[in-house]
């Protein structure tokens, strides 16, 4: 049996939030957090999106660890996500102006390898990072 990424929560499992609450959180998070000021320079815009990506990637890691601890995500899948998040943040720090295509490619592979349970926090964080990549493709780094 593989090594645990996080502690088990025990018998009680949290009830999933209604889809409407998750959708509202997704919309508010993706629109409010991913838009730099209109007067920002290209360097400031790049730094803004890099920072947003690091935050969203951290949320994916937390969601995967929590899902693993609750028994909703296998150890193998949780480790895959944690390895991706670690490498992605390293790539963003090392390549502040060219990170997006590299990280998006790796992220796409992780999403295919680690499907998020419908309605889970992991599914929500995947959707938020998808929205950020869409924003970036339409006019950022």
C-alpha positions as protocol buffer text, in pm:
chain_id: "A"
residue {
  index: 1
  type: UNK
  ca { x: 0 y: 0 z: 0 }
}
residue {
  index: 2
  type: UNK
  ca { x: 135 y: 348 z: -84 }
}
residue {
  index: 3
  type: UNK
  ca { x: 236 y: 618 z: 154 }
}
residue {
  index: 4
  type: UNK
  ca { x: -29 y: 865 z: 272 }
}
residue {
  index: 5
  type: UNK
  ca { x: 6 y: 1222 z: 154 }
}
residue {
  index: 6
  type: UNK
  ca { x: -215 y: 1356 z: 432 }
}
residue {
  index: 7
  type: UNK
  ca { x: -387 y: 1228 z: 745 }
}
residue {
  index: 8
  type: UNK
  ca { x: -713 y: 1033 z: 724 }
}
residue {
  index: 9
  type: UNK
  ca { x: -1012 y: 1221 z: 856 }
}
residue {
  index: 10
  type: UNK
  ca { x: -1187 y: 925 z: 1011 }
}
residue {
  index: 11
  type: UNK
  ca { x: -1542 y: 806 z: 961 }
}
residue {
  index: 12
  type: UNK
  ca { x: -1717 y: 1141 z: 918 }
}
residue {
  index: 13
  type: UNK
  ca { x: -1702 y: 1281 z: 568 }
}
residue {
  index: 14
  type: UNK
  ca { x: -1790 y: 1640 z: 490 }
}
residue {
  index: 15
  type: UNK
  ca { x: -2099 y: 1688 z: 277 }
}
residue {
  index: 16
  type: UNK
  ca { x: -2022 y: 1833 z: -64 }
}
residue {
  index: 17
  type: UNK
  ca { x: -2135 y: 2189 z: -127 }
}
residue {
  index: 18
  type: UNK
  ca { x: -2428 y: 2238 z: -361 }
}
residue {
  index: 19
  type: UNK
  ca { x: -2324 y: 2295 z: -722 }
}
residue {
  index: 20
  type: UNK
  ca { x: -2467 y: 2648 z: -717 }
}
residue {
  index: 21
  type: UNK
  ca { x: -2237 y: 2748 z: -429 }
}
residue {
  index: 22
  type: UNK
  ca { x: -1934 y: 2601 z: -605 }
}
residue {
  index: 23
  type: UNK
  ca { x: -2025 y: 2775 z: -930 }
}
residue {
  index: 24
  type: UNK
  ca { x: -2063 y: 3110 z: -753 }
}
residue {
  index: 25
  type: UNK
  ca { x: -1727 y: 3065 z: -582 }
}
residue {
  index: 26
  type: UNK
  ca { x: -1568 y: 2973 z: -914 }
}
residue {
  index: 27
  type: UNK
  ca { x: -1708 y: 3279 z: -1090 }
}
residue {
  index: 28
  type: UNK
  ca { x: -1610 y: 3519 z: -812 }
}
residue {
  index: 29
  type: UNK
  ca { x: -1262 y: 3374 z: -778 }
}
residue {
  index: 30
  type: UNK
  ca { x: -1181 y: 3353 z: -1146 }
}
residue {
  index: 31
  type: UNK
  ca { x: -1307 y: 3702 z: -1235 }
}
residue {
  index: 32
  type: UNK
  ca { x: -1194 y: 3896 z: -931 }
}
residue {
  index: 33
  type: UNK
  ca { x: -851 y: 3745 z: -889 }
}
residue {
  index: 34
  type: UNK
  ca { x: -724 y: 3714 z: -1244 }
}
residue {
  index: 35
  type: UNK
  ca { x: -746 y: 4066 z: -1386 }
}
residue {
  index: 36
  type: UNK
  ca { x: -447 y: 4300 z: -1346 }
}
residue {
  index: 37
  type: UNK
  ca { x: -504 y: 4676 z: -1356 }
}
residue {
  index: 38
  type: UNK
  ca { x: -559 y: 4817 z: -1707 }
}
residue {
  index: 39
  type: UNK
  ca { x: -258 y: 5049 z: -1661 }
}
residue {
  index: 40
  type: UNK
  ca { x: -18 y: 4768 z: -1574 }
}
residue {
  index: 41
  type: UNK
  ca { x: 299 y: 4732 z: -1778 }
}
residue {
  index: 42
  type: UNK
  ca { x: 370 y: 4404 z: -1958 }
}
residue {
  index: 43
  type: UNK
  ca { x: 611 y: 4311 z: -1677 }
}
residue {
  index: 44
  type: UNK
  ca { x: 350 y: 4387 z: -1411 }
}
residue {
  index: 45
  type: UNK
  ca { x: 88 y: 4186 z: -1599 }
}
residue {
  index: 46
  type: UNK
  ca { x: 328 y: 3892 z: -1629 }
}
residue {
  index: 47
  type: UNK
  ca { x: 408 y: 3911 z: -1257 }
}
residue {
  index: 48
  type: UNK
  ca { x: 37 y: 3932 z: -1172 }
}
residue {
  index: 49
  type: UNK
  ca { x: -53 y: 3624 z: -1374 }
}
residue {
  index: 50
  type: UNK
  ca { x: 247 y: 3431 z: -1243 }
}
residue {
  index: 51
  type: UNK
  ca { x: 139 y: 3511 z: -888 }
}
residue {
  index: 52
  type: UNK
  ca { x: -221 y: 3409 z: -961 }
}
residue {
  index: 53
  type: UNK
  ca { x: -101 y: 3082 z: -1113 }
}
residue {
  index: 54
  type: UNK
  ca { x: 114 y: 3001 z: -809 }
}
residue {
  index: 55
  type: UNK
  ca { x: -186 y: 3066 z: -581 }
}
residue {
  index: 56
  type: UNK
  ca { x: -422 y: 2853 z: -790 }
}
residue {
  index: 57
  type: UNK
  ca { x: -168 y: 2572 z: -820 }
}
residue {
  index: 58
  type: UNK
  ca { x: -131 y: 2579 z: -440 }
}
residue {
  index: 59
  type: UNK
  ca { x: -509 y: 2541 z: -413 }
}
residue {
  index: 60
  type: UNK
  ca { x: -495 y: 2236 z: -640 }
}
residue {
  index: 61
  type: UNK
  ca { x: -228 y: 2081 z: -420 }
}
residue {
  index: 62
  type: UNK
  ca { x: -433 y: 2146 z: -104 }
}
residue {
  index: 63
  type: UNK
  ca { x: -747 y: 2004 z: -265 }
}
residue {
  index: 64
  type: UNK
  ca { x: -564 y: 1690 z: -374 }
}
residue {
  index: 65
  type: UNK
  ca { x: -414 y: 1635 z: -29 }
}
residue {
  index: 66
  type: UNK
  ca { x: -755 y: 1686 z: 134 }
}
residue {
  index: 67
  type: UNK
  ca { x: -921 y: 1448 z: -113 }
}
residue {
  index: 68
  type: UNK
  ca { x: -655 y: 1189 z: -42 }
}
residue {
  index: 69
  type: UNK
  ca { x: -698 y: 1227 z: 332 }
}
residue {
  index: 70
  type: UNK
  ca { x: -1074 y: 1178 z: 290 }
}
residue {
  index: 71
  type: UNK
  ca { x: -1020 y: 866 z: 78 }
}
residue {
  index: 72
  type: UNK
  ca { x: -1158 y: 1027 z: -239 }
}
residue {
  index: 73
  type: UNK
  ca { x: -823 y: 1032 z: -422 }
}
residue {
  index: 74
  type: UNK
  ca { x: -569 y: 751 z: -435 }
}
residue {
  index: 75
  type: UNK
  ca { x: -217 y: 794 z: -304 }
}
residue {
  index: 76
  type: UNK
  ca { x: -81 y: 757 z: -657 }
}
residue {
  index: 77
  type: UNK
  ca { x: -305 y: 1034 z: -786 }
}
residue {
  index: 78
  type: UNK
  ca { x: -229 y: 1263 z: -493 }
}
residue {
  index: 79
  type: UNK
  ca { x: 145 y: 1217 z: -543 }
}
residue {
  index: 80
  type: UNK
  ca { x: 105 y: 1293 z: -916 }
}
residue {
  index: 81
  type: UNK
  ca { x: -69 y: 1621 z: -832 }
}
residue {
  index: 82
  type: UNK
  ca { x: 186 y: 1718 z: -566 }
}
residue {
  index: 83
  type: UNK
  ca { x: 475 y: 1649 z: -803 }
}
residue {
  index: 84
  type: UNK
  ca { x: 307 y: 1861 z: -1072 }
}
residue {
  index: 85
  type: UNK
  ca { x: 244 y: 2152 z: -835 }
}
residue {
  index: 86
  type: UNK
  ca { x: 602 y: 2149 z: -709 }
}
residue {
  index: 87
  type: UNK
  ca { x: 746 y: 2142 z: -1061 }
}
residue {
  index: 88
  type: UNK
  ca { x: 499 y: 2405 z: -1187 }
}
residue {
  index: 89
  type: UNK
  ca { x: 587 y: 2656 z: -915 }
}
residue {
  index: 90
  type: UNK
  ca { x: 957 y: 2596 z: -979 }
}
residue {
  index: 91
  type: UNK
  ca { x: 901 y: 2656 z: -1353 }
}
residue {
  index: 92
  type: UNK
  ca { x: 710 y: 2979 z: -1288 }
}
residue {
  index: 93
  type: UNK
  ca { x: 987 y: 3111 z: -1063 }
}
residue {
  index: 94
  type: UNK
  ca { x: 1263 y: 3018 z: -1309 }
}
residue {
  index: 95
  type: UNK
  ca { x: 1083 y: 3136 z: -1625 }
}
residue {
  index: 96
  type: UNK
  ca { x: 876 y: 3442 z: -1533 }
}
residue {
  index: 97
  type: UNK
  ca { x: 792 y: 3535 z: -1895 }
}
residue {
  index: 98
  type: UNK
  ca { x: 765 y: 3194 z: -2064 }
}
residue {
  index: 99
  type: UNK
  ca { x: 614 y: 2968 z: -1801 }
}
residue {
  index: 100
  type: UNK
  ca { x: 252 y: 2957 z: -1919 }
}
residue {
  index: 101
  type: UNK
  ca { x: 284 y: 2712 z: -2213 }
}
residue {
  index: 102
  type: UNK
  ca { x: 513 y: 2482 z: -2014 }
}
residue {
  index: 103
  type: UNK
  ca { x: 291 y: 2472 z: -1707 }
}
residue {
  index: 104
  type: UNK
  ca { x: -30 y: 2442 z: -1911 }
}
residue {
  index: 105
  type: UNK
  ca { x: 107 y: 2138 z: -2096 }
}
residue {
  index: 106
  type: UNK
  ca { x: 200 y: 1965 z: -1769 }
}
residue {
  index: 107
  type: UNK
  ca { x: -132 y: 2067 z: -1613 }
}
residue {
  index: 108
  type: UNK
  ca { x: -328 y: 1919 z: -1904 }
}
residue {
  index: 109
  type: UNK
  ca { x: -143 y: 1589 z: -1858 }
}
residue {
  index: 110
  type: UNK
  ca { x: -218 y: 1588 z: -1485 }
}
residue {
  index: 111
  type: UNK
  ca { x: -588 y: 1656 z: -1544 }
}
residue {
  index: 112
  type: UNK
  ca { x: -601 y: 1356 z: -1778 }
}
residue {
  index: 113
  type: UNK
  ca { x: -411 y: 1135 z: -1535 }
}
residue {
  index: 114
  type: UNK
  ca { x: -595 y: 1249 z: -1222 }
}
residue {
  index: 115
  type: UNK
  ca { x: -967 y: 1298 z: -1285 }
}
residue {
  index: 116
  type: UNK
  ca { x: -1135 y: 1508 z: -1020 }
}
residue {
  index: 117
  type: UNK
  ca { x: -1445 y: 1366 z: -856 }
}
residue {
  index: 118
  type: UNK
  ca { x: -1748 y: 1568 z: -977 }
}
residue {
  index: 119
  type: UNK
  ca { x: -1839 y: 1846 z: -735 }
}
residue {
  index: 120
  type: UNK
  ca { x: -1513 y: 1809 z: -543 }
}
residue {
  index: 121
  type: UNK
  ca { x: -1281 y: 2090 z: -437 }
}
residue {
  index: 122
  type: UNK
  ca { x: -1029 y: 1946 z: -682 }
}
residue {
  index: 123
  type: UNK
  ca { x: -1279 y: 1982 z: -968 }
}
residue {
  index: 124
  type: UNK
  ca { x: -1343 y: 2342 z: -864 }
}
residue {
  index: 125
  type: UNK
  ca { x: -973 y: 2427 z: -849 }
}
residue {
  index: 126
  type: UNK
  ca { x: -919 y: 2264 z: -1189 }
}
residue {
  index: 127
  type: UNK
  ca { x: -1193 y: 2488 z: -1329 }
}
residue {
  index: 128
  type: UNK
  ca { x: -1039 y: 2800 z: -1173 }
}
residue {
  index: 129
  type: UNK
  ca { x: -696 y: 2722 z: -1319 }
}
residue {
  index: 130
  type: UNK
  ca { x: -860 y: 2651 z: -1657 }
}
residue {
  index: 131
  type: UNK
  ca { x: -1017 y: 3000 z: -1640 }
}
residue {
  index: 132
  type: UNK
  ca { x: -681 y: 3155 z: -1555 }
}
residue {
  index: 133
  type: UNK
  ca { x: -514 y: 2987 z: -1853 }
}
residue {
  index: 134
  type: UNK
  ca { x: -795 y: 3110 z: -2078 }
}
residue {
  index: 135
  type: UNK
  ca { x: -739 y: 3465 z: -1948 }
}
residue {
  index: 136
  type: UNK
  ca { x: -365 y: 3435 z: -2005 }
}
residue {
  index: 137
  type: UNK
  ca { x: -412 y: 3309 z: -2361 }
}
residue {
  index: 138
  type: UNK
  ca { x: -621 y: 3612 z: -2444 }
}
residue {
  index: 139
  type: UNK
  ca { x: -360 y: 3868 z: -2350 }
}
residue {
  index: 140
  type: UNK
  ca { x: -97 y: 3802 z: -2084 }
}
residue {
  index: 141
  type: UNK
  ca { x: 251 y: 3653 z: -2053 }
}
